[in-house]
């Protein structure tokens, strides 16, 4: 027996010791932004119900299996989470050294999609089909390549202590790096992705602190380029028709304006709290095309109402808010630029996607981040979350 008051050492079990290490202040898990991760996870998990509701009655898409898209969406999410975790484990510094290889790999798959090996979907030659229902949309990864490539070039001399802000030569090199994939995507043509990339470039330049003349110059050049593209007939007829329908919603409500007209009806019929999950008349009646992808917000608006729609927007806002904190607290310019590029990418893509369902933006055919069905988009946004978490992990303990 042990006498009263004598000291007996307390031995922690291996399991309790592991938990203690995981919760320690300097633990890698404590360095992650769990608010951002949980908000993004809530979006991706919640959207699985929206995708399921939009597709469970569409036998022509599900091959008779009502859960077909539900399982695939959850599988895409799982793969996205694994890619996010791998990105965090690799670390932003090692990713930085691998950017040239990653950039070239993205260019290869972009060109492959444009070649005879690619396939055309909804008017754009922007997909690679692998069989078994699996496909890849390289333009989603081109957004990552632009963010990473521009961040490396713009921050190189600043982080080395040679300059206070990126020089003109660095800006020109960064614009060339961004311009190459944009030109390939434009040839597909995938105008929606090009719009997102253009806004992402502006966000990167603003985050890097380049002189304002570059920002204003790009705005003027972008306006002139858009006018030239319109006049030279680069855009396909269906893309021109989309802009025409946006400018005049009553132009062809049974044709090119059908999607947006049905989308507004669906959202408007939801009211404050919606018709209830799986009970939306527009959704069950299959009146809204591409409802599991580009128009997935209409499911939230109709079945969950204003409350559901605003909750989705608020969750996206939380992700952007936490990304802004990461950009502000980054320990080097590379991390600031990387976070700034992701913020511009997510913010504009969400605004464009939701805006086109409400009729305040033209239909551009881009997914809603974390919400729309699609493996390429889900993988790309979760890799971006991993990059943000890795940038945050570089900051000193306690900040």
C-alpha positions as CSV (number, residue, x, y, z in Angstrom):
1,X,0.0,0.0,0.0
2,X,1.0,3.6,-0.5
3,X,1.0,5.8,2.6
4,X,-1.4,8.7,2.8
5,X,0.1,11.8,1.3
6,X,2.9,10.0,-0.6
7,X,3.6,11.0,-4.2
8,X,2.4,8.7,-6.9
9,X,3.3,9.7,-10.5
10,X,0.4,9.9,-12.9
11,X,1.0,8.1,-16.2
12,X,-0.9,9.4,-19.2
13,X,-2.1,6.7,-21.6
14,X,-0.8,6.9,-25.1
15,X,-4.2,8.0,-26.3
16,X,-4.5,10.9,-23.8
17,X,-0.9,11.9,-24.6
18,X,-1.8,12.1,-28.3
19,X,-4.8,14.2,-27.5
20,X,-2.7,16.6,-25.3
21,X,-0.1,17.0,-28.1
22,X,-2.9,17.7,-30.6
23,X,-4.4,20.4,-28.4
24,X,-1.0,22.0,-27.4
25,X,-0.6,25.6,-28.4
26,X,2.1,24.9,-30.9
27,X,0.2,21.9,-32.4
28,X,-0.3,22.0,-36.2
29,X,-4.0,21.4,-35.7
30,X,-4.3,24.5,-33.5
31,X,-2.7,26.5,-36.2
32,X,-5.5,25.7,-38.7
33,X,-8.4,28.1,-39.1
34,X,-11.2,25.8,-38.0
35,X,-13.9,28.5,-38.5
36,X,-13.1,28.6,-42.2
37,X,-12.8,24.9,-42.5
38,X,-16.1,24.3,-40.8
39,X,-17.9,27.0,-42.8
40,X,-16.6,25.5,-46.1
41,X,-17.5,22.0,-44.9
42,X,-21.0,23.1,-44.0
43,X,-21.4,24.5,-47.5
44,X,-20.2,21.3,-49.1
45,X,-22.2,18.9,-46.9
46,X,-25.3,21.0,-47.1
47,X,-25.1,21.3,-50.8
48,X,-25.2,17.5,-51.1
49,X,-28.9,17.7,-50.2
50,X,-29.5,20.5,-52.8
51,X,-27.8,18.4,-55.5
52,X,-29.8,15.3,-54.4
53,X,-33.1,17.3,-54.6
54,X,-32.2,18.6,-58.0
55,X,-31.3,15.2,-59.5
56,X,-33.2,12.4,-57.7
57,X,-36.1,12.6,-60.2
58,X,-34.1,13.0,-63.4
59,X,-33.8,9.4,-64.6
60,X,-32.1,10.5,-67.8
61,X,-29.1,11.7,-65.7
62,X,-29.2,9.2,-62.8
63,X,-29.6,6.0,-64.9
64,X,-32.5,5.1,-62.5
65,X,-30.5,5.6,-59.3
66,X,-32.0,8.5,-57.3
67,X,-28.9,8.7,-55.1
68,X,-26.4,8.7,-58.0
69,X,-25.4,12.4,-57.8
70,X,-25.6,12.4,-54.0
71,X,-23.0,9.7,-53.6
72,X,-20.8,11.2,-56.3
73,X,-21.0,14.6,-54.7
74,X,-20.0,13.2,-51.3
75,X,-17.2,11.2,-53.0
76,X,-15.9,14.4,-54.6
77,X,-16.0,16.2,-51.3
78,X,-14.1,13.4,-49.6
79,X,-11.4,13.6,-52.4
80,X,-11.3,17.4,-52.0
81,X,-10.8,17.0,-48.2
82,X,-7.9,14.6,-48.8
83,X,-6.3,17.0,-51.3
84,X,-6.7,19.8,-48.8
85,X,-5.0,17.8,-46.1
86,X,-2.2,16.8,-48.5
87,X,-1.7,20.5,-49.4
88,X,-1.4,21.4,-45.7
89,X,1.0,18.6,-45.0
90,X,3.3,19.6,-48.0
91,X,3.3,23.2,-46.8
92,X,3.2,26.4,-48.8
93,X,7.0,26.7,-48.9
94,X,7.4,23.4,-50.7
95,X,4.5,24.1,-52.9
96,X,6.3,27.4,-53.8
97,X,9.3,25.5,-55.1
98,X,7.1,23.1,-57.1
99,X,5.1,25.9,-58.8
100,X,6.9,25.8,-62.2
101,X,6.2,22.0,-62.5
102,X,2.6,22.5,-61.4
103,X,2.1,25.4,-63.8
104,X,3.4,23.3,-66.8
105,X,1.2,20.4,-65.8
106,X,-1.9,22.6,-65.9
107,X,-0.9,23.9,-69.3
108,X,-0.6,20.3,-70.6
109,X,-4.0,19.3,-69.4
110,X,-5.5,22.6,-70.8
111,X,-4.1,21.9,-74.2
112,X,-5.2,18.3,-74.0
113,X,-8.8,19.5,-73.4
114,X,-8.6,21.7,-76.4
115,X,-7.1,18.9,-78.6
116,X,-9.1,16.1,-80.2
117,X,-8.6,14.1,-76.9
118,X,-10.9,16.6,-75.2
119,X,-14.7,16.7,-75.5
120,X,-17.3,19.4,-76.0
121,X,-19.9,20.1,-73.3
122,X,-22.5,22.8,-73.5
123,X,-20.7,24.5,-76.4
124,X,-17.2,24.6,-74.9
125,X,-14.4,22.2,-75.8
126,X,-13.2,22.3,-72.2
127,X,-13.5,18.8,-70.8
128,X,-11.4,15.6,-70.7
129,X,-13.5,12.4,-70.5
130,X,-11.8,9.4,-68.8
131,X,-14.7,6.9,-69.0
132,X,-16.9,5.5,-66.3
133,X,-18.6,8.8,-65.9
134,X,-15.4,10.6,-64.7
135,X,-14.3,13.8,-66.4
136,X,-12.0,16.7,-65.7
137,X,-12.4,20.4,-66.4
138,X,-8.9,21.8,-66.5
139,X,-10.0,25.5,-66.4
140,X,-10.7,25.0,-62.7
141,X,-7.1,24.1,-62.0
142,X,-5.9,27.0,-64.3
143,X,-7.3,29.3,-61.6
144,X,-4.9,27.8,-59.1
145,X,-2.0,27.9,-61.5
146,X,-2.5,31.6,-62.1
147,X,-2.7,32.4,-58.4
148,X,0.4,30.3,-57.6
149,X,2.4,31.5,-60.6
150,X,1.8,35.2,-60.2
151,X,2.4,35.0,-56.4
152,X,5.9,33.4,-57.0
153,X,6.9,36.0,-59.6
154,X,5.5,39.1,-57.8
155,X,6.9,38.2,-54.4
156,X,10.3,36.9,-55.3
157,X,12.4,40.1,-55.0
158,X,10.3,41.5,-52.3
159,X,10.6,38.5,-50.0
160,X,14.3,38.4,-50.7
161,X,14.6,42.0,-49.4
162,X,15.6,43.5,-52.7
163,X,12.6,45.7,-53.2
164,X,9.6,47.1,-51.2
165,X,7.1,46.4,-53.9
166,X,7.1,44.4,-57.1
167,X,8.9,46.1,-60.0
168,X,7.5,46.6,-63.5
169,X,9.5,43.7,-64.9
170,X,8.0,41.4,-62.3
171,X,4.5,42.6,-63.1
172,X,5.0,42.0,-66.8
173,X,6.3,38.5,-66.2
174,X,3.3,37.7,-63.9
175,X,0.9,39.0,-66.6
176,X,2.5,36.7,-69.2
177,X,2.2,33.8,-66.8
178,X,-1.5,34.5,-66.3
179,X,-2.1,35.3,-70.0
180,X,-1.0,32.0,-71.4
181,X,-3.7,29.8,-69.7
182,X,-6.3,32.5,-70.3
183,X,-5.7,32.5,-74.0
184,X,-6.1,28.7,-74.1
185,X,-9.3,28.8,-72.1
186,X,-10.6,31.6,-74.4
187,X,-10.1,29.3,-77.4
188,X,-12.3,26.6,-75.8
189,X,-14.3,29.0,-75.5
190,X,-15.0,29.2,-71.7
191,X,-16.0,32.9,-71.2
192,X,-17.1,32.3,-67.6
193,X,-13.8,31.0,-66.5
194,X,-12.0,33.8,-68.3
195,X,-14.1,36.3,-66.4
196,X,-13.1,34.7,-63.1
197,X,-9.5,34.6,-64.0
198,X,-9.5,38.3,-65.0
199,X,-10.9,39.4,-61.7
200,X,-8.5,37.1,-59.9
201,X,-5.6,38.8,-61.6
202,X,-6.9,42.2,-60.5
203,X,-7.1,40.9,-56.9
204,X,-3.6,39.5,-57.1
205,X,-2.2,42.9,-58.3
206,X,-4.0,44.8,-55.6
207,X,-2.8,42.4,-52.9
208,X,0.8,42.7,-54.2
209,X,0.9,46.5,-53.8
210,X,1.9,47.3,-57.4
211,X,1.5,50.9,-58.5
212,X,-2.0,52.0,-59.4
213,X,-1.1,52.6,-63.0
214,X,-1.0,48.9,-63.6
215,X,-4.5,48.4,-62.2
216,X,-6.0,51.2,-64.2
217,X,-4.0,50.2,-67.3
218,X,-5.4,46.6,-67.1
219,X,-8.9,47.9,-66.7
220,X,-8.6,50.0,-69.9
221,X,-6.9,47.1,-71.7
222,X,-9.6,44.7,-70.5
223,X,-12.4,47.0,-71.8
224,X,-10.7,47.3,-75.1
225,X,-10.1,43.6,-75.3
226,X,-13.7,42.8,-74.6
227,X,-14.8,45.2,-77.3
228,X,-12.4,43.6,-79.8
229,X,-13.5,40.1,-78.9
230,X,-17.1,41.1,-79.5
231,X,-16.3,42.8,-82.9
232,X,-14.1,40.0,-84.1
233,X,-16.7,37.3,-83.6
234,X,-14.5,35.3,-81.1
235,X,-17.6,34.5,-79.0
236,X,-19.9,31.7,-79.9
237,X,-23.5,32.6,-80.9
238,X,-24.9,31.1,-77.6
239,X,-22.6,33.3,-75.6
240,X,-23.7,36.4,-77.5
241,X,-27.3,35.4,-77.0
242,X,-26.7,35.1,-73.2
243,X,-25.5,38.7,-73.0
244,X,-28.4,39.8,-75.2
245,X,-30.9,38.1,-72.9
246,X,-29.2,39.7,-69.8
247,X,-29.5,43.1,-71.4
248,X,-33.2,42.4,-72.3
249,X,-34.8,39.7,-70.2
250,X,-37.9,39.8,-72.3
251,X,-36.0,39.1,-75.5
252,X,-36.6,35.4,-75.8
253,X,-38.2,33.9,-72.5
254,X,-38.9,30.6,-74.2
255,X,-35.4,30.3,-75.7
256,X,-32.2,31.8,-74.6
257,X,-33.8,33.6,-71.7
258,X,-35.6,30.4,-70.4
259,X,-32.9,29.5,-67.8
260,X,-32.9,32.8,-66.0
261,X,-36.7,33.2,-66.3
262,X,-37.2,29.8,-64.6
263,X,-34.5,30.5,-62.1
264,X,-36.2,33.7,-60.9
265,X,-39.5,31.9,-60.7
266,X,-38.0,29.2,-58.5
267,X,-36.3,31.6,-56.2
268,X,-39.3,33.9,-56.0
269,X,-41.7,31.1,-55.1
270,X,-39.6,30.1,-52.1
271,X,-40.7,33.1,-50.0
272,X,-39.2,33.4,-46.5
273,X,-38.7,29.8,-45.4
274,X,-39.2,27.9,-48.7
275,X,-41.5,25.1,-49.8
276,X,-39.5,22.5,-47.9
277,X,-36.6,20.3,-49.0
278,X,-37.5,18.0,-51.9
279,X,-40.9,19.8,-52.3
280,X,-40.0,22.6,-54.7
281,X,-42.4,22.7,-57.6
282,X,-39.8,24.1,-60.1
283,X,-37.2,21.6,-58.9
284,X,-39.4,18.5,-58.9
285,X,-40.9,19.6,-62.2
286,X,-37.4,19.9,-63.7
287,X,-38.1,23.3,-65.1
288,X,-34.6,24.7,-64.3
289,X,-31.8,23.3,-66.5
290,X,-28.4,22.5,-65.0
291,X,-29.9,22.8,-61.6
292,X,-27.3,20.6,-59.8
293,X,-24.4,22.7,-61.2
294,X,-24.7,26.3,-62.5
295,X,-28.2,26.9,-61.1
296,X,-27.9,25.0,-57.8
297,X,-28.7,28.2,-55.8
298,X,-32.3,28.1,-57.2
299,X,-32.8,24.9,-55.2
300,X,-31.8,26.7,-52.0
301,X,-34.0,29.6,-52.9
302,X,-37.1,27.6,-53.7
303,X,-37.0,24.9,-51.1
304,X,-35.3,26.7,-48.2
305,X,-36.4,30.2,-49.0
306,X,-34.8,33.5,-48.1
307,X,-33.5,32.0,-44.9
308,X,-31.7,29.1,-46.7
309,X,-30.3,31.4,-49.4
310,X,-29.0,34.0,-47.0
311,X,-27.5,31.2,-44.8
312,X,-25.6,29.9,-47.8
313,X,-24.3,33.4,-48.6
314,X,-23.3,34.1,-45.0
315,X,-21.3,30.8,-44.9
316,X,-19.5,32.0,-48.1
317,X,-18.9,35.3,-46.4
318,X,-17.3,33.5,-43.4
319,X,-14.9,31.8,-45.7
320,X,-14.0,35.1,-47.3
321,X,-13.7,36.9,-44.0
322,X,-11.3,34.3,-42.6
323,X,-9.3,34.4,-45.9
324,X,-8.9,38.2,-45.5
325,X,-7.5,37.6,-42.0
326,X,-5.0,35.1,-43.3
327,X,-4.0,37.6,-46.1
328,X,-3.5,40.4,-43.5
329,X,-1.5,38.2,-41.1
330,X,0.7,36.5,-43.6
331,X,4.4,36.5,-42.8
332,X,5.6,37.3,-46.4
333,X,4.3,38.9,-49.6
334,X,3.9,35.5,-51.2
335,X,1.3,34.4,-48.6
336,X,-0.5,37.7,-48.9
337,X,-0.7,37.5,-52.7
338,X,-1.8,33.9,-52.6
339,X,-4.6,34.6,-50.2
340,X,-5.6,37.7,-52.1
341,X,-5.9,35.8,-55.3
342,X,-8.1,33.1,-53.7
343,X,-10.3,35.8,-52.1
344,X,-10.9,37.5,-55.5
345,X,-11.5,34.1,-57.2
346,X,-14.1,32.9,-54.6
347,X,-15.8,36.2,-54.2
348,X,-16.3,37.0,-57.9
349,X,-17.3,33.4,-58.8
350,X,-19.9,33.3,-56.0
351,X,-21.2,36.7,-57.0
352,X,-21.5,35.8,-60.7
353,X,-23.1,32.5,-60.0
354,X,-25.7,33.8,-57.6
355,X,-26.1,37.0,-59.6
356,X,-27.0,35.1,-62.8
357,X,-29.8,33.2,-61.0
358,X,-31.2,36.5,-59.8
359,X,-30.9,38.2,-63.2
360,X,-28.3,40.8,-62.1
361,X,-25.4,39.1,-63.9
362,X,-25.2,37.4,-67.4
363,X,-25.3,33.6,-67.5
364,X,-21.7,32.5,-67.6
365,X,-21.8,28.8,-66.8
366,X,-19.6,28.8,-63.7
367,X,-20.1,26.7,-60.5
368,X,-20.9,28.1,-57.1
369,X,-17.8,27.4,-54.9
370,X,-18.3,24.4,-52.5
371,X,-21.9,24.0,-53.5
372,X,-22.3,23.1,-57.2
373,X,-21.9,19.5,-58.3
374,X,-18.6,18.8,-60.1
375,X,-15.4,17.1,-59.1
376,X,-13.0,19.6,-60.8
377,X,-14.5,22.5,-59.0
378,X,-14.7,20.7,-55.6
379,X,-11.1,19.6,-55.9
380,X,-9.8,23.1,-56.9
381,X,-11.6,25.0,-54.1
382,X,-10.5,22.6,-51.4
383,X,-6.9,22.7,-52.6
384,X,-7.2,26.5,-52.3
385,X,-8.5,26.1,-48.7
386,X,-5.4,23.9,-48.1
387,X,-3.1,26.6,-49.4
388,X,-4.8,29.2,-47.2
389,X,-4.4,27.0,-44.1
390,X,-0.7,26.4,-45.0
391,X,-0.2,30.2,-45.2
392,X,-1.8,30.6,-41.8
393,X,0.4,27.9,-40.3
394,X,3.5,30.0,-41.2
395,X,2.6,32.8,-38.8
396,X,4.3,32.9,-35.3
397,X,2.6,31.0,-32.4
398,X,0.1,33.2,-30.5
399,X,-0.7,35.6,-33.3
